[in-house]
Amino acid sequence: MREKFEQLAKDFCALVKLPDAAQVIAGQAFDANGITCSLNYDEVLTGDRCFLFADCGPTSPTTPPALYHELLVRNFSNFTGSGIGFGISPKTGHIFYAEPVLLVSTTADQLLNTCLFAAQQALELHQKFPAPVAKK
């Protein structure tokens, strides 16, 4: 399956004109409509799929409860049984949208659509819940 993941990443990079597929294969971030995304693959844990992650922004003690409510509603509304959903990274405190991508059947075009959907989810959250301006 590793070969399928690498080929999908290479095909995706060629499609969207990302210059270095090796970086994407290694899990490094790339930009999708202004949203930081990445592909992550772990042969041991999830050999038949990789995951697309879209960074939806940071949380803090002042994050409005309405944002968390929105995330739960979106998790329920988007649930298809495939594991699509929002979560908060324990390392960064950022909200992430994550979607599994089946390696045996996904094409670069389908991955692009998945990526654009993930970016749109993040952009909608940014518009609905703008990050507070940092005080200087």
Wavefront OBJ file of the C-alpha trace (Angstrom):
o trace
v 0.000 0.000 0.000
v 2.938 2.340 0.551
v 3.436 2.438 -3.216
v -0.248 3.364 -3.747
v 0.047 6.201 -1.228
v 3.196 7.548 -2.850
v 1.690 7.333 -6.342
v -1.494 9.091 -5.211
v 0.579 11.854 -3.597
v 2.711 12.230 -6.750
v -0.362 12.328 -8.993
v -2.021 14.880 -6.696
v 1.080 17.085 -6.650
v 1.290 16.952 -10.442
v -2.402 17.845 -10.734
v -2.194 20.875 -8.429
v 1.347 21.808 -9.449
v 3.000 21.306 -6.076
v 6.728 21.210 -6.830
v 7.942 18.579 -4.355
v 5.902 15.414 -3.919
v 8.516 14.050 -1.505
v 7.558 16.738 1.008
v 3.856 15.877 0.735
v 4.673 12.162 1.054
v 6.650 12.990 4.216
v 3.563 14.681 5.709
v 4.709 18.265 5.282
v 2.074 20.957 4.940
v 0.811 22.483 1.724
v -1.595 25.313 1.005
v -5.163 24.734 -0.235
v -7.053 27.995 -0.788
v -5.192 29.634 2.090
v -5.658 26.679 4.454
v -2.759 24.586 5.710
v -3.311 20.939 4.787
v -1.303 17.735 4.940
v -1.497 14.086 3.968
v -0.477 11.588 6.615
v 0.128 7.898 6.112
v 1.029 5.272 8.694
v 1.547 1.877 7.131
v 1.288 0.060 10.448
v -1.811 1.740 11.892
v -3.902 2.366 8.775
v -2.289 0.599 5.852
v -5.241 0.917 3.473
v -5.802 4.657 3.870
v -4.084 7.948 4.442
v -5.598 10.979 6.108
v -6.090 14.468 4.813
v -5.869 17.100 7.544
v -6.903 20.747 7.256
v -5.885 23.188 9.979
v -8.945 25.191 11.020
v -7.107 27.409 13.495
v -6.230 27.670 17.158
v -8.400 27.388 20.222
v -7.878 29.134 23.531
v -9.600 29.533 26.888
v -11.605 32.340 25.284
v -12.857 30.263 22.349
v -16.629 30.720 22.331
v -18.668 27.653 23.300
v -20.690 28.230 20.126
v -17.658 27.134 18.092
v -17.535 23.775 19.871
v -21.271 23.420 19.363
v -20.758 24.136 15.642
v -18.047 21.460 15.427
v -20.323 18.853 16.983
v -23.161 19.772 14.631
v -20.801 19.539 11.642
v -19.433 16.192 12.835
v -22.983 14.883 12.978
v -24.063 16.472 9.675
v -20.990 15.274 7.761
v -20.905 11.796 9.278
v -20.983 9.107 6.633
v -19.403 6.308 8.616
v -16.020 6.957 7.028
v -14.515 8.808 9.966
v -14.833 12.356 8.654
v -14.708 14.852 11.448
v -13.321 17.692 13.456
v -11.023 17.400 16.424
v -8.502 19.354 18.430
v -4.831 18.486 18.218
v -3.425 17.713 21.664
v -0.031 19.002 20.444
v -1.025 22.396 19.008
v -4.513 23.125 20.341
v -5.638 23.753 16.767
v -8.921 22.507 15.366
v -8.396 20.088 12.514
v -10.712 18.652 9.927
v -9.668 15.094 9.098
v -10.868 12.776 6.382
v -9.643 9.267 5.585
v -8.685 8.633 1.965
v -8.887 5.049 0.702
v -5.740 4.242 -1.228
v -7.136 1.483 -3.439
v -9.852 3.586 -5.027
v -9.016 7.292 -4.730
v -7.737 9.239 -7.723
v -5.814 12.503 -7.688
v -8.965 14.308 -8.886
v -10.968 12.841 -5.992
v -8.226 13.777 -3.532
v -8.303 17.320 -4.891
v -12.071 17.479 -4.302
v -11.598 16.132 -0.772
v -8.898 18.727 -0.153
v -11.052 21.569 -1.453
v -13.973 20.407 0.714
v -11.703 20.327 3.771
v -10.388 23.812 3.003
v -13.953 25.062 2.575
v -14.892 23.669 5.993
v -11.990 25.582 7.553
v -12.811 28.784 5.671
v -16.444 28.626 6.789
v -15.343 28.270 10.406
v -12.957 31.230 10.003
v -15.791 33.361 8.642
v -18.307 32.319 11.282
v -15.832 32.495 14.181
v -13.064 34.971 13.303
v -9.943 34.721 15.414
v -9.643 37.573 17.891
v -7.109 40.241 17.015
v -3.991 39.945 19.173
v -3.406 42.893 21.500
v -0.090 44.708 21.067
l 1 2 3 4 5 6 7 8 9 10 11 12 13 14 15 16 17 18 19 20 21 22 23 24 25 26 27 28 29 30 31 32 33 34 35 36 37 38 39 40 41 42 43 44 45 46 47 48 49 50 51 52 53 54 55 56 57 58 59 60 61 62 63 64 65 66 67 68 69 70 71 72 73 74 75 76 77 78 79 80 81 82 83 84 85 86 87 88 89 90 91 92 93 94 95 96 97 98 99 100 101 102 103 104 105 106 107 108 109 110 111 112 113 114 115 116 117 118 119 120 121 122 123 124 125 126 127 128 129 130 131 132 133 134 135 136
